[in-house]
Structures are given as structure tokens and as C-alpha cells.
Amino acid sequence: MHSRRTVLTTAAAAACAMGTGGGAVHAVASGPRAAGAGDARARAARLISRMNLEEKVGQLFVMRVYGHSATDPDPADAEANRKEMGVSNAAELVAKYHLGGIIYFGWAHNTREPHQIADLSNGIQRAAAVQRVPVPLMISTDQEHGIVARIGAPATLFPGAMALGAGRSREDARTAGRIAGEELYAMGIRQDYAPVADVNVNPANPVIGVRSFGSDPKAVARLVTAQVSGYQRAGVAATAKHFPGHGDTDTDSHVGLPYIRHTAEEWARLDAPPFRAAIEAGIDSIMTAHIVVPAFDPSEDPATLSRPILTGLLRERLGFDGVVVTDSLGMEGVRTKYGDARVPVLALKAGVDQLLNPPDIAVAFASVVKAVRTGELTERAIDEKLTRILVLKERRGLFDDPYTTHRAVERSVGTRRHLATADRVAERTTTLLVNDGGLLPLSRRAQPRLLVAGAAPASPSGTGGPPTKVLAETFNQLGFTATALSTGTAPTQELIERAVTALRTQDAAVVATYNVTATSSQRALVDALLGTGKPVVQVAVRNPYDIAQLTGVRAALATYSWTDVELRAAARVIAGRRDPEGKLPVPVMRADAPGTVLYPVGHGLSY
């Protein structure tokens, strides 16, 4: 593959290794205060002096693009690019808007498989290298693991944040971040929008939930710090999100504008500790939340557009001097109050450095350029933001070598060692909530025939699954004879009757549940299976709160996600091949008395 050096290379090699050593530790500089930052700022200033206004503004944008190739996407993806961005491919997008970054999504067809991802990354960097002022792009994605994973198998998939919270191991969290970072680096991705630093104190939270490490601010802070260390030691910029804290909301900011009603004192106690810890750990970037926090900004602007929150709270009070990136500007939470032309300008005025994924890049780009030319934004302010971005790019090795190789992919991505580590970590997260009468573990001698029924949502990453199939296959490998029957998240009476009929010829049932509510027909499924008198094991494959909605269940577990690695671990626990070690990182409240704790933080049984 290609490599090149530019004006910023003279000291980069001291802090960042070349991008060809897949599986190695790529960088030791851990954050904005790393040694040599002054020299890096001086080199950035020399590069900025060569740029015109449009080139500077373009560097502030991180944009989506459709297709698996930088120059030759599939026709449908090329058409989507033309419709939304007025270009055919990533290379044209970089050239037209002088972009500073690209974000990868599965739905944009960027992430088919690791070698293709590496080729796409290299193609994007080649497009950047031929610009008038060549600046490598910061390629990013949301690889949180668990229920948010843009890149699936054969890459290694780890348990998500709440599962790691159940495991309570900083070393496991650090290891997961390091291995995930090594694999991202090998695919040409140098910024991950993880870890989630939100403290999930609201069980009804529809957007964070199991993406959070838990409800204890101190415990969340410890695991956030561990993940920051893991990612950044692997050479990938970590991003704590969603500032100032998205954990106590019942509105999804993708579709509405949430309010956080915490007082300043409550925020300091509940929401701030993980972000403060991430900053102290030298985190590279922090992502904003599209939420209203009246305690800090009575104007009720979303935090992404709030100078009191981003400059007053994040920059001045917490002392963060790294890169501030918005959450996607296509989300309704940030578009509710102002039009798409105003949002990017207001975000920059509030204290943002990177503008992520505006719905219309032409409108957003033109609005920022106009704001500078009319004096609403100063070019000096743009230069300061760009300096932070360029220093981060240097720290993450992009000016040293922005490219990767197929050899790096083969040495790092989805290796046997990485996959085995993920399995071991997952086994320490499975949480046994109920085991009345010692129903578990199941015995392949006493209960050799198993029905595996219940919810079977598509894998978060688009690879693996569905849960009923993965569980059944794992039980078969463990010596049982298991039959899978997907009944979905809203089973009909016909499907419920099919499951009951199937169970009559089996010895026990394992039923996967997914966010059971008071009106969910999943409750009827579980009741009907229990009515057969056969042993029934309930596995909550997303939120751990399902057990509060179910009665009569004698054995219940929580996996916190339905990715294969967590389901396989749960099957091994059910079969007695591993003792359950996970402890609840959030409380489970009674359904009939939401103020009463059913299972407290730290609850978790063992054999």
C-alpha cells in the first residue's frame, strides 16, 4: 500500500508507529496534554497558513458516504451519493468539500468485510493525498460493541458496555478496548465513537440503556477510563459520549429533543464523574448530546448548540482541551429548534470542533463559510478548532502513515486469539438473576432435549444470529439436542401454541425475551411455556429488566445483548460449563411498584 509524509511528519514517528504493524501497540500518547503538543500546534499552524477558507471549513466536517469503494461504489450507492451530496463517490466528496473525516455505517454499505474496509480507507486517504493541501482524513465509526456495532464478523465482537459493567473488571474493559482498537486501526479507522460515558439511571431510557456501563457513576467512570486506555494505546482516538450526560431521559434524541432535569448538584454527582475521569485519562475527543439541560442553559438550546454547556462546563469547568465532536446533525434532537443552515454555525459558536454528518452537506458547508465571511464566526476561531483536529490527527499517526495493508488485517482482525479473549470476557458477564430450587444448571442427561424459543432480532452488526439459532447451536455443541423456534418480540397466539406443542416433546425450554413490557405478548409466551410444567429458563437478551414483568419464572439470566459472543456465554452458563459471575450494574425495579427495588445493583447468583 501507499505511504507518504507531509509537513507535519517530523515528530510524529516519535509518538506513533507506522500503520503496517497489525496487532501491535501503535501509539503511547494518550491525550491532548501528551508531550510534544506545542510542537504539533506549531506544525499545524504552518499547514493552516497554506489553506484557504473553504479548505479550513471542510476540515471541520465528518461526513457519511455510500458505498464499499472510494471510487467505484455500486450503482445504487452512487445514486444515493448524487441525491444526498451531489457527488458519485467518496473521492469526489473529499475533493468537493475538503472533508476532515468520513464516518462508516453498515447501512451505507461501507463495512462489508475487513479487507474491503481497509481498501475503502486507503482509497479515501489517496483522495485526500491529491488535494491542493493534502491532509489525511480521520476515519471514524460507532463500534461500541454490544447492541451498537457497525463492523461485524469476522471482526471480533465483544460484550457491550452494560455487560462489561456486569463483569466489573477494568482489565476486561481495557482489553476489549485495546483489541477493538487494534482491529479498527488495521482497517484504517483511527477514531471510535466509544466509550459511552452516560450513567443509565433511568430504566425507561430508550436510547442509552445497555449502551451504558451502569447506574453507579463511580463504577462507570472506572470502566470508561479503562476503555479510553485500551483504545488509545492501540492508536485509535476514543470518544466519550454523550456530554453532558444522556443517561436520565425517556426520549430518544434521534426522534425528539430530550430534557434532563438534573440540578447542577445532581449533574456533578451523577453525570459528571465518567466525563471527568475520561478527561483525566487524556481522552482525545468528547461527543455532545442533543439534550436540553435547563440547569446549565435556561435558553433551552440543546447541549450541542449551548455555549454555557460546551465552553462553560466542558472547556472551562472540566478543563477539556481536546476535540469536541457533535452527535449526528441529522438527528431530530438538534434539528427541532433551528434550521439545518443554522445548526452547524451555532454548534461551532458553542465550542464544537467537528461537525458530524449533517443532513445536507452543501447547506451546512455554505452556512459556515458565510458565517465567517459575515463576521459571525472569526477565522481565528476556525483556526483554533482546526488546530485541535490536526494535532489529534498527528497524535493518531495519520501524518506519519494514513494507510493500512491486507497483511495488517490478517494479523489483527478476528484472529483466533482475539475471538478466544472475547469469549472469556463474555463468560464473566452473564448474570444469573433467579435460580429457584437449583433449576440450573441444566443437565444433558436429565434434560437432553431443549426447545429454544422466543425473540430473535437481527444481529446488531448484521452478522451472526438470530439468538434462538445461536443458543440452539451452542447447546448442540455442548451435548444437548436443541430445536430453535423463533416466536419474535410480539408472538401471536398461533406461535405461542406452536411453542407449547413443541415443548411437550422436549425436556426443558430456554426462552429469549427482549424488552418485555406490561402489554407485551412475550409475557403470554412465557406463561404458556411455564404452564406445561416443564423447566423454563428465561434469558433477557437486551435490557435486564424483563424479569420484573414476568411471574413464576424459576430461572432467569441477563446477557445485555444478543450478539453471538454473549449468547454463547449464556448457553455455557445454563449448561453448567461455566459458573455465572456477572453482577447487576443497574437495579431492577418492581413493575408494580417502580420505586421499590426487586434486585439491587450487585445482585447476581452463582452455582
C-alpha positions as CSV (number, residue, x, y, z in Angstrom):
1,M,0.0,0.0,0.0
2,H,0.9,3.6,-0.1
3,S,2.7,5.8,2.5
4,R,3.7,9.4,2.4
5,R,5.0,12.2,4.6
6,T,3.9,15.8,4.8
7,V,4.7,18.9,6.6
8,L,3.6,17.5,10.0
9,T,5.8,14.4,9.9
10,T,9.0,15.5,11.7
11,A,8.0,14.4,15.2
12,A,5.0,12.1,14.5
13,A,7.1,9.0,14.4
14,A,8.3,9.5,17.9
15,A,4.8,9.1,19.2
16,C,3.0,7.0,16.6
17,A,4.0,3.7,14.9
18,M,3.6,3.0,11.2
19,G,0.2,1.6,10.1
20,T,1.6,-1.7,8.9
21,G,2.1,-3.5,12.2
22,G,-1.3,-5.1,12.7
23,G,-1.8,-6.3,16.2
24,A,0.9,-4.1,17.7
25,V,0.5,-1.2,20.1
26,H,0.6,1.8,17.7
27,A,0.7,4.8,20.0
28,V,1.6,5.7,23.5
29,A,0.5,9.4,23.5
30,S,-2.7,9.3,25.5
31,G,-4.4,12.6,25.2
32,P,-4.4,16.3,24.4
33,R,-1.7,17.0,27.0
34,A,0.8,14.5,25.7
35,A,4.4,15.5,25.3
36,G,5.2,17.4,22.1
37,A,1.8,19.1,21.8
38,G,3.4,22.5,21.5
39,D,5.5,21.4,18.5
40,A,2.4,19.8,17.0
41,R,0.5,23.0,17.3
42,A,3.3,24.9,15.6
43,R,3.3,22.4,12.7
44,A,-0.4,22.6,12.5
45,A,-0.2,26.4,12.2
46,R,2.2,26.1,9.3
47,L,-0.2,23.8,7.5
48,I,-3.2,26.0,8.2
49,S,-1.4,29.0,6.7
50,R,-1.5,27.2,3.4
51,M,-5.2,26.7,3.4
52,N,-8.0,29.0,2.1
53,L,-11.2,29.5,4.0
54,E,-13.1,26.7,2.2
55,E,-10.3,24.2,2.9
56,K,-10.3,25.1,6.6
57,V,-14.1,24.8,6.9
58,G,-14.1,21.5,5.1
59,Q,-11.7,20.1,7.7
60,L,-14.3,20.6,10.4
61,F,-16.8,18.2,8.8
62,V,-17.1,14.4,9.3
63,M,-19.5,13.0,6.7
64,R,-21.2,9.8,5.7
65,V,-20.8,8.4,2.2
66,Y,-22.4,5.5,0.5
67,G,-20.5,2.5,-1.0
68,H,-17.9,-0.1,-0.4
69,S,-15.3,1.7,-2.6
70,A,-13.9,5.2,-2.6
71,T,-14.1,5.5,-6.4
72,D,-16.3,2.6,-7.7
73,P,-19.4,2.1,-5.5
74,D,-22.3,0.1,-6.6
75,P,-24.7,2.0,-8.9
76,A,-27.4,2.3,-6.2
77,D,-24.8,3.8,-3.8
78,A,-23.5,6.2,-6.4
79,E,-27.1,7.3,-7.0
80,A,-27.6,7.8,-3.2
81,N,-24.5,9.9,-3.1
82,R,-25.6,12.1,-6.0
83,K,-29.1,12.5,-4.5
84,E,-27.9,13.5,-1.0
85,M,-24.5,15.1,-1.6
86,G,-24.2,15.9,-5.3
87,V,-21.2,13.6,-5.9
88,S,-20.9,10.0,-7.0
89,N,-18.4,8.6,-4.6
90,A,-16.2,9.3,-1.5
91,A,-13.2,10.6,-3.6
92,E,-15.4,13.2,-5.2
93,L,-16.9,14.1,-1.8
94,V,-13.5,14.7,-0.3
95,A,-12.4,16.8,-3.3
96,K,-15.6,18.9,-3.3
97,Y,-15.8,19.7,0.4
98,H,-12.2,19.3,1.6
99,L,-13.5,17.0,4.3
100,G,-11.7,16.3,7.5
101,G,-13.3,13.0,8.2
102,I,-15.6,10.2,7.0
103,I,-17.8,8.1,9.2
104,Y,-18.6,4.4,8.3
105,F,-22.0,2.9,8.6
106,G,-23.3,-0.6,7.8
107,W,-26.4,0.8,6.2
108,A,-24.3,3.0,4.0
109,H,-22.6,-0.3,2.7
110,N,-19.2,0.8,4.0
111,T,-18.5,-2.3,6.1
112,R,-18.9,-5.5,4.1
113,E,-15.8,-7.2,5.4
114,P,-12.4,-6.3,6.9
115,H,-10.3,-6.3,3.7
116,Q,-12.9,-4.3,1.8
117,I,-13.0,-1.8,4.7
118,A,-9.2,-1.4,4.6
119,D,-9.3,-0.8,0.8
120,L,-12.1,1.8,1.3
121,S,-10.0,3.5,3.9
122,N,-6.9,3.5,1.7
123,G,-9.0,4.9,-1.3
124,I,-10.3,7.7,0.9
125,Q,-6.7,8.6,2.1
126,R,-5.5,8.5,-1.5
127,A,-8.2,11.0,-2.4
128,A,-7.1,13.3,0.4
129,A,-3.4,13.0,-0.7
130,V,-4.0,14.6,-4.1
131,Q,-5.8,17.7,-2.8
132,R,-4.1,21.1,-3.1
133,V,-3.3,21.0,0.6
134,P,-3.1,17.3,1.4
135,V,-4.4,16.4,4.8
136,P,-5.3,12.8,5.8
137,L,-8.8,12.1,6.9
138,M,-9.9,11.0,10.3
139,I,-12.0,7.9,9.5
140,S,-14.4,7.0,12.3
141,T,-17.3,4.7,13.2
142,D,-19.5,3.7,16.1
143,Q,-18.1,0.4,17.3
144,E,-19.3,0.4,20.8
145,H,-19.8,-3.4,20.7
146,G,-22.9,-5.0,22.2
147,I,-26.0,-3.5,20.6
148,V,-24.1,-0.9,18.5
149,A,-21.5,-2.4,16.2
150,R,-21.0,-1.2,12.6
151,I,-18.5,-3.8,11.8
152,G,-19.4,-7.5,12.3
153,A,-17.9,-10.9,11.9
154,P,-15.2,-11.9,11.0
155,A,-14.0,-9.0,13.2
156,T,-14.0,-9.7,16.9
157,L,-17.2,-8.6,18.7
158,F,-17.0,-8.0,22.4
159,P,-19.8,-7.7,25.0
160,G,-21.2,-4.2,25.2
161,A,-20.9,-1.7,28.0
162,M,-23.5,-2.9,30.4
163,A,-22.3,-6.5,30.1
164,L,-18.8,-5.2,30.9
165,G,-20.4,-3.4,33.8
166,A,-21.8,-6.7,35.0
167,G,-18.3,-8.2,34.7
168,R,-16.9,-5.4,36.8
169,S,-13.4,-5.9,35.5
170,R,-11.3,-2.9,34.5
171,E,-8.8,-5.2,32.9
172,D,-11.5,-6.8,30.7
173,A,-12.8,-3.4,29.7
174,R,-9.3,-2.3,28.9
175,T,-8.6,-5.5,26.9
176,A,-11.8,-5.1,25.0
177,G,-10.9,-1.5,24.0
178,R,-7.3,-2.5,23.1
179,I,-8.3,-5.4,20.9
180,A,-11.2,-3.5,19.3
181,G,-8.8,-0.6,18.7
182,E,-6.1,-2.8,17.1
183,E,-8.7,-4.2,14.7
184,L,-10.1,-0.8,13.8
185,Y,-6.6,0.5,13.2
186,A,-5.9,-2.4,10.9
187,M,-8.9,-1.4,8.8
188,G,-7.8,2.2,8.6
189,I,-10.2,3.6,11.2
190,R,-8.5,5.9,13.7
191,Q,-11.4,7.3,15.7
192,D,-14.1,5.3,17.5
193,Y,-17.2,6.9,18.9
194,A,-16.8,5.0,22.2
195,P,-17.0,4.5,25.1
196,V,-20.4,5.6,26.2
197,A,-19.9,7.6,29.4
198,D,-23.6,8.1,30.2
199,V,-24.8,6.9,33.6
200,N,-28.0,5.0,32.9
201,V,-30.1,5.9,36.0
202,N,-33.4,5.7,34.1
203,P,-34.6,2.2,33.3
204,A,-37.1,3.7,30.7
205,N,-34.2,5.3,28.8
206,P,-35.0,4.3,25.1
207,V,-31.7,5.3,23.6
208,I,-28.9,4.5,26.1
209,G,-29.9,1.6,28.2
210,V,-27.4,-1.3,27.8
211,R,-25.0,1.0,25.9
212,S,-24.1,2.4,29.4
213,F,-21.8,0.6,31.8
214,G,-24.4,1.0,34.5
215,S,-26.1,3.3,37.1
216,D,-23.2,3.8,39.5
217,P,-21.2,6.9,38.4
218,K,-18.0,5.7,40.1
219,A,-18.2,2.3,38.5
220,V,-19.0,3.8,35.1
221,A,-16.0,6.2,35.5
222,R,-13.6,3.3,36.2
223,L,-14.7,1.4,33.1
224,V,-14.7,4.4,30.9
225,T,-11.2,5.2,32.0
226,A,-10.1,1.6,31.2
227,Q,-11.6,1.7,27.8
228,V,-10.0,5.0,27.0
229,S,-6.7,3.5,27.8
230,G,-7.3,0.4,25.7
231,Y,-8.5,2.2,22.6
232,Q,-5.8,4.9,22.6
233,R,-3.0,2.6,23.4
234,A,-4.0,0.8,20.2
235,G,-3.6,4.1,18.3
236,V,-7.3,4.9,18.0
237,A,-8.9,8.1,19.3
238,A,-11.5,7.3,21.9
239,T,-14.6,9.5,22.2
240,A,-16.6,9.7,25.4
241,K,-20.3,10.4,24.8
242,H,-22.9,12.0,25.1
243,F,-21.9,15.1,27.1
244,P,-23.2,16.4,29.5
245,G,-24.9,13.0,30.1
246,H,-27.8,11.2,28.3
247,G,-28.5,8.6,31.0
248,D,-31.7,10.0,32.5
249,T,-34.1,10.6,29.7
250,D,-37.2,8.9,28.4
251,T,-36.9,10.5,24.9
252,D,-34.7,9.2,22.1
253,S,-32.7,12.2,20.7
254,H,-32.8,10.5,17.2
255,V,-36.5,11.3,17.0
256,G,-37.1,14.1,19.6
257,L,-35.5,16.6,21.9
258,P,-35.0,15.1,25.4
259,Y,-34.8,17.1,28.6
260,I,-32.5,16.3,31.5
261,R,-34.0,17.8,34.7
262,H,-31.0,17.3,37.0
263,T,-29.9,20.2,39.1
264,A,-26.3,21.3,38.9
265,E,-25.6,19.4,42.1
266,E,-27.2,16.2,40.7
267,W,-25.3,16.6,37.5
268,A,-22.0,16.9,39.4
269,R,-22.8,13.7,41.4
270,L,-24.5,11.6,38.7
271,D,-23.4,12.6,35.2
272,A,-20.0,14.3,35.5
273,P,-17.8,11.6,37.1
274,P,-17.3,9.5,33.9
275,F,-16.5,12.5,31.8
276,R,-14.2,14.0,34.4
277,A,-12.4,10.6,34.6
278,A,-12.1,10.4,30.8
279,I,-10.5,13.8,30.7
280,E,-8.1,13.0,33.4
281,A,-7.2,9.9,31.4
282,G,-6.3,12.0,28.4
283,I,-9.2,11.2,26.2
284,D,-8.9,12.5,22.6
285,S,-12.4,13.6,21.9
286,I,-15.8,14.0,23.5
287,M,-19.2,13.8,21.7
288,T,-22.0,16.2,22.5
289,A,-25.6,15.2,23.3
290,H,-28.7,16.7,21.7
291,I,-30.4,17.2,25.0
292,V,-31.7,20.2,26.9
293,V,-30.3,20.8,30.4
294,P,-32.1,23.8,31.9
295,A,-29.9,23.9,35.0
296,F,-27.0,25.0,32.8
297,D,-28.7,26.8,29.9
298,P,-32.0,28.4,30.6
299,S,-32.4,29.2,26.9
300,E,-33.2,25.5,26.5
301,D,-30.9,25.1,23.5
302,P,-29.7,21.5,23.1
303,A,-26.2,20.9,24.6
304,T,-24.7,20.6,21.1
305,L,-25.6,24.2,20.5
306,S,-25.1,25.5,24.0
307,R,-22.1,27.7,24.8
308,P,-22.7,27.6,28.6
309,I,-22.5,23.8,28.4
310,L,-19.7,23.2,25.9
311,T,-17.5,26.1,26.7
312,G,-18.5,27.0,30.2
313,L,-19.0,23.5,31.5
314,L,-16.8,21.2,29.4
315,R,-13.9,23.5,28.4
316,E,-13.7,25.8,31.4
317,R,-15.0,23.9,34.4
318,L,-13.8,20.4,33.4
319,G,-10.7,21.6,31.6
320,F,-11.1,19.6,28.4
321,D,-8.8,20.9,25.6
322,G,-9.3,18.0,23.1
323,V,-11.6,17.7,20.2
324,V,-15.3,18.2,20.7
325,V,-17.5,16.4,18.1
326,T,-21.2,16.7,17.7
327,D,-23.5,13.7,17.7
328,S,-25.0,13.3,14.2
329,L,-26.5,16.6,13.0
330,G,-29.2,14.6,11.2
331,M,-30.9,13.6,14.4
332,E,-34.2,15.3,15.2
333,G,-33.0,16.4,18.7
334,V,-30.7,19.0,17.2
335,R,-32.9,20.0,14.3
336,T,-36.0,20.7,16.4
337,K,-35.3,24.3,17.3
338,Y,-33.2,25.7,14.4
339,G,-32.9,25.0,10.7
340,D,-30.2,22.9,9.1
341,A,-28.3,26.0,8.0
342,R,-28.1,27.5,11.5
343,V,-27.2,24.3,13.4
344,P,-23.6,24.0,12.2
345,V,-22.8,27.7,12.9
346,L,-24.4,27.6,16.4
347,A,-22.5,24.4,17.2
348,L,-19.2,26.0,16.3
349,K,-20.0,29.1,18.3
350,A,-20.9,26.9,21.3
351,G,-17.5,25.3,21.3
352,V,-17.7,22.3,18.8
353,D,-14.7,21.4,16.7
354,Q,-16.0,18.6,14.4
355,L,-19.4,18.7,12.8
356,L,-20.7,15.1,12.3
357,N,-22.9,14.0,9.5
358,P,-25.1,17.0,8.7
359,P,-28.2,16.0,6.7
360,D,-27.2,18.3,3.8
361,I,-23.5,18.9,3.5
362,A,-24.0,21.6,0.8
363,V,-26.2,23.7,3.1
364,A,-24.0,23.1,6.2
365,F,-20.8,23.9,4.4
366,A,-22.1,27.1,2.8
367,S,-23.6,28.3,6.1
368,V,-20.3,28.0,7.9
369,V,-18.4,29.7,5.1
370,K,-20.9,32.5,5.1
371,A,-20.8,32.9,8.9
372,V,-17.0,33.5,8.7
373,R,-17.3,36.0,5.8
374,T,-20.0,38.0,7.5
375,G,-18.1,38.0,10.8
376,E,-20.4,35.9,12.9
377,L,-17.6,33.4,13.2
378,T,-14.0,34.6,13.1
379,E,-11.4,32.8,11.0
380,R,-9.2,32.8,14.1
381,A,-11.8,30.7,15.9
382,I,-11.9,28.3,12.9
383,D,-8.1,28.0,13.0
384,E,-8.2,27.1,16.7
385,K,-10.7,24.3,16.1
386,L,-8.7,23.1,13.1
387,T,-5.5,23.1,15.2
388,R,-7.1,20.7,17.7
389,I,-8.2,18.4,14.8
390,L,-4.8,18.4,13.2
391,V,-2.9,17.8,16.4
392,L,-5.2,14.8,17.0
393,K,-4.6,13.5,13.5
394,E,-0.8,13.7,14.2
395,R,-1.2,12.0,17.5
396,R,-3.0,9.1,15.9
397,G,-0.3,8.6,13.3
398,L,-2.2,9.9,10.3
399,F,0.6,12.3,9.1
400,D,3.1,9.5,9.6
401,D,1.2,6.9,7.6
402,P,-2.6,7.1,7.0
403,Y,-2.7,3.8,5.1
404,T,-3.1,0.2,6.1
405,T,-2.4,-3.2,4.5
406,H,-4.1,-6.5,3.9
407,R,-1.3,-8.1,6.0
408,A,-2.3,-5.8,8.9
409,V,-5.9,-7.0,8.5
410,E,-4.9,-10.7,8.5
411,R,-2.6,-10.2,11.5
412,S,-5.2,-8.4,13.7
413,V,-8.8,-8.7,12.6
414,G,-10.8,-11.6,14.0
415,T,-7.8,-13.7,15.0
416,R,-8.2,-16.9,17.0
417,R,-6.6,-15.2,20.0
418,H,-8.9,-12.2,19.8
419,L,-12.0,-14.4,19.4
420,A,-11.0,-16.6,22.4
421,T,-10.4,-13.5,24.5
422,A,-13.9,-12.2,23.7
423,D,-15.4,-15.5,24.7
424,R,-13.6,-15.4,28.0
425,V,-14.6,-11.9,28.7
426,A,-18.3,-12.7,27.9
427,E,-18.3,-15.6,30.3
428,R,-17.5,-13.2,33.1
429,T,-20.5,-11.0,32.3
430,T,-23.5,-13.4,32.2
431,T,-25.7,-12.6,35.2
432,L,-27.9,-15.2,36.9
433,L,-30.8,-13.4,38.4
434,V,-33.1,-16.2,39.6
435,N,-32.4,-19.9,40.2
436,D,-35.2,-21.2,42.5
437,G,-34.7,-24.7,43.6
438,G,-31.4,-25.0,41.9
439,L,-33.1,-25.5,38.5
440,L,-29.8,-24.5,36.8
441,P,-27.5,-25.7,35.5
442,L,-29.4,-28.0,33.1
443,S,-28.1,-31.5,32.7
444,R,-27.6,-33.1,29.3
445,R,-28.5,-36.3,30.9
446,A,-31.7,-35.2,32.8
447,Q,-32.8,-32.7,30.2
448,P,-31.1,-33.7,26.9
449,R,-33.9,-32.3,24.6
450,L,-34.3,-28.5,24.6
451,L,-36.7,-26.1,23.0
452,V,-35.1,-22.7,22.3
453,A,-37.9,-20.2,21.7
454,G,-38.5,-16.5,21.9
455,A,-37.3,-13.3,20.4
456,A,-34.8,-13.4,17.6
457,P,-33.9,-9.9,16.5
458,A,-31.3,-9.4,13.8
459,S,-27.7,-9.2,15.0
460,P,-26.7,-5.6,15.8
461,S,-23.8,-5.9,13.4
462,G,-25.7,-7.6,10.6
463,T,-23.6,-10.8,11.1
464,G,-24.4,-13.8,13.2
465,G,-27.7,-14.6,15.0
466,P,-30.6,-14.9,15.3
467,P,-30.5,-15.5,19.1
468,T,-32.6,-18.7,19.1
469,K,-30.4,-20.2,16.4
470,V,-27.1,-19.3,18.2
471,L,-28.4,-20.6,21.5
472,A,-29.6,-23.9,20.0
473,E,-26.4,-24.4,18.0
474,T,-24.3,-23.8,21.2
475,F,-26.4,-26.2,23.2
476,N,-26.0,-28.8,20.5
477,Q,-22.2,-28.4,20.6
478,L,-22.5,-28.9,24.4
479,G,-24.1,-32.3,24.0
480,F,-27.8,-31.4,24.1
481,T,-30.3,-31.8,21.3
482,A,-31.8,-28.4,20.8
483,T,-34.5,-27.1,18.5
484,A,-34.9,-23.4,17.7
485,L,-38.3,-21.8,17.2
486,S,-38.3,-18.1,16.7
487,T,-41.5,-16.5,18.1
488,G,-40.4,-12.9,17.7
489,T,-40.8,-9.9,20.1
490,A,-44.6,-9.9,19.7
491,P,-45.6,-13.6,19.4
492,T,-49.0,-14.3,18.1
493,Q,-51.4,-16.8,19.8
494,E,-50.6,-19.2,16.9
495,L,-46.9,-19.0,17.6
496,I,-47.4,-19.4,21.3
497,E,-49.4,-22.6,20.7
498,R,-46.8,-23.9,18.4
499,A,-44.1,-23.4,21.1
500,V,-46.3,-25.1,23.7
501,T,-46.9,-28.1,21.4
502,A,-43.1,-28.3,20.7
503,L,-42.2,-28.2,24.3
504,R,-44.4,-31.2,25.1
505,T,-41.9,-33.4,23.3
506,Q,-38.9,-31.7,24.9
507,D,-37.4,-31.9,28.4
508,A,-36.9,-28.1,29.0
509,A,-37.2,-24.7,27.4
510,V,-34.9,-21.8,27.1
511,V,-36.9,-18.6,26.1
512,A,-35.2,-15.4,24.9
513,T,-37.0,-12.2,25.9
514,Y,-36.4,-8.7,24.5
515,N,-37.6,-5.6,26.5
516,V,-40.7,-7.1,27.9
517,T,-43.4,-4.5,28.8
518,A,-46.7,-4.8,30.7
519,T,-48.6,-5.2,27.5
520,S,-46.1,-7.5,25.6
521,S,-47.3,-10.8,24.3
522,Q,-43.9,-12.2,25.3
523,R,-45.4,-12.4,28.8
524,A,-48.1,-14.7,27.4
525,L,-45.5,-16.9,25.8
526,V,-43.5,-17.3,29.0
527,D,-46.7,-18.0,31.0
528,A,-47.8,-20.7,28.4
529,L,-44.4,-22.4,28.5
530,L,-44.5,-22.4,32.3
531,G,-48.0,-23.9,32.2
532,T,-46.6,-27.1,30.6
533,G,-44.8,-27.9,33.9
534,K,-41.5,-28.3,32.1
535,P,-38.4,-26.4,33.3
536,V,-38.3,-23.0,31.7
537,V,-35.2,-20.8,31.6
538,Q,-35.7,-17.1,30.7
539,V,-32.8,-15.2,29.1
540,A,-33.2,-11.4,28.8
541,V,-31.2,-10.6,25.6
542,R,-31.3,-6.8,25.9
543,N,-32.4,-4.9,28.9
544,P,-32.1,-6.8,32.2
545,Y,-35.4,-5.5,33.5
546,D,-37.6,-8.2,31.8
547,I,-37.8,-10.4,34.9
548,A,-39.8,-7.7,36.6
549,Q,-42.6,-8.2,34.1
550,L,-42.7,-12.0,34.5
551,T,-44.2,-14.2,37.2
552,G,-43.4,-17.8,38.1
553,V,-40.0,-17.9,36.4
554,R,-37.7,-20.1,38.4
555,A,-34.5,-19.5,36.3
556,A,-33.6,-16.2,34.7
557,L,-30.4,-14.7,33.2
558,A,-29.4,-11.4,31.6
559,T,-26.9,-11.2,28.7
560,Y,-27.3,-7.4,28.0
561,S,-27.1,-8.0,24.2
562,W,-28.0,-10.6,21.6
563,T,-24.6,-10.8,19.9
564,D,-23.3,-14.3,19.4
565,V,-20.5,-13.9,21.9
566,E,-22.9,-13.1,24.7
567,L,-25.4,-15.8,23.7
568,R,-22.7,-18.5,23.6
569,A,-21.6,-17.5,27.0
570,A,-25.1,-17.7,28.4
571,A,-25.6,-21.2,26.9
572,R,-22.4,-22.4,28.6
573,V,-23.6,-21.0,31.9
574,I,-27.0,-22.6,31.5
575,A,-25.3,-25.9,30.7
576,G,-23.0,-25.6,33.7
577,R,-19.9,-25.4,31.7
578,R,-19.1,-22.0,33.3
579,D,-20.2,-20.6,36.7
580,P,-22.2,-17.3,36.3
581,E,-20.0,-14.4,37.5
582,G,-21.9,-11.3,36.4
583,K,-23.5,-8.8,38.9
584,L,-26.2,-6.4,38.0
585,P,-24.7,-2.9,37.2
586,V,-28.2,-1.4,37.4
587,P,-31.1,-2.0,39.8
588,V,-34.2,-3.9,38.6
589,M,-37.3,-2.3,40.0
590,R,-40.6,-3.9,40.6
591,A,-43.1,-3.5,37.8
592,D,-46.0,-2.9,40.1
593,A,-44.0,-0.5,42.4
594,P,-41.4,1.3,40.3
595,G,-39.9,2.9,43.4
596,T,-39.2,-0.5,45.0
597,V,-36.0,-2.4,44.2
598,L,-36.6,-6.0,43.1
599,Y,-32.9,-6.9,42.5
600,P,-30.3,-4.3,43.6
601,V,-27.1,-3.3,42.0
602,G,-24.6,-6.1,42.7
603,H,-27.1,-8.9,42.6
604,G,-26.0,-12.0,40.8
605,L,-26.2,-15.7,41.8
606,S,-23.6,-18.4,41.2
607,Y,-23.6,-22.2,41.3
